[in-house]
């Protein structure tokens, strides 16, 4: 049974920080590119950050300099450190494992991030 579990979301004031975690069971992250997506109410799900098996990262332009994606393969976990949060960052955040060899992908259940005064 494969499970990706996001955690660390919550309510934070503008300018604050949160650290999201994506912990996997039943699958190995070490050979996979992992993504963080988010989906705000009434909007399409969008790619926020990506980290490859080698540690190379890419970010949505609007979060560059504020968000950092990282991985700890020994713990089968990927993180998203979010600083200087803005109200427009409010969304459900999801992690996604991109499996190699055309085996598809796995999604977590999401964690809510709300940025509000």
N, C-alpha and C positions, 0 to 999 in steps of 0.2 A: 504494500500500500504506500503510494507516494503522497507525501504531504509537504507543501511549502506553507509556512506559517509566518506572516508578517506581524510585527509587534512594534510598539513604541510610539504609536500615534496618540493624539490627544488634542486638547485645547491649549493654545499658546497665544500670547499677545504679539502684535506686529513688532518685528525686530528680535523676537525670541528665537530659540533653537529647539530642535528635536532631533533625536537619533533613531531612525527606523532600522529594524533588523528583519532579515528573512532567513529563517532557519529551515533546513530541509531534512526530511526523514525519508528513507527508502530510495534515495537517488543521490548521486555523487555530483557535486558542483565542479570538481577540479578540471574537467575537460570542457566545460561549458561557458559560453557567454551568458551573463546574467543581466537582465534589464530591470529598471524600475519604471513603471508607468503610473499615471494618475488619471483619474476621471472625476471631474467636477459635475455637479448637477446640471443636466441639460446639455452637456458637452460630450464630445467624442473623447475616448480614451487616448492619451498622448504619451509618447515616450519621453521620459525625463532624463534618464541616465543609463549608460551601458558600461559594463566592465568585461573585458575578455579574459580568457584563461591565463593570459600573460600579464594581466594587470593594466592593460591599456584602457583608457576611459574616454567617453564622449558624453556631452551634456546638451540638453536643450538650451538654446541661447539665453533664454530668460532666467535660467538658474545658474549659469556660469559664474564662478566666483563666490557663490553662496552655498551650493550643494557639493558634497564630495561622496562619491561611491567608492567602496572598498570591499575587499573580500578576505576571509580567513578560511581557507580550504580545510585546514585541520579541524575546524569546528563546523564545516559545511554551512557556512553562514555568510551572507552578504549584507552590507550596511549602507545606509544613506544618511549621512550627516547633513542636516539642513540648518543653516544659519541665516540670520537677517530675514526671517520669514515675513511674507507679505500676505495680505488678505487673498490675493489672487492665487496663492499656493494652496488654498483650501480645496481639498479633494480627498477621495479615497485613493490610497497609494497601494499598488500591487507590484509584487516581484514576479518575474518570469524567467524560467530556465529554458534556454534554447539548446535542445539536445543535439548532439552531433549525429552524423550519419543518416540524416533524414528521418529521425525518430520523433520529430515533432517537439512540442514544448509543454511545460507545466506552468500553471498559474497558482499563486496563492489566493487566499480569500479576501485580502485587502485589509488595510487599517486606516481609520479615519484621521485626517489631519484637519484641524480647524484653526484658522488664524483670525483672531477677532479681538477687539478691545472690549 
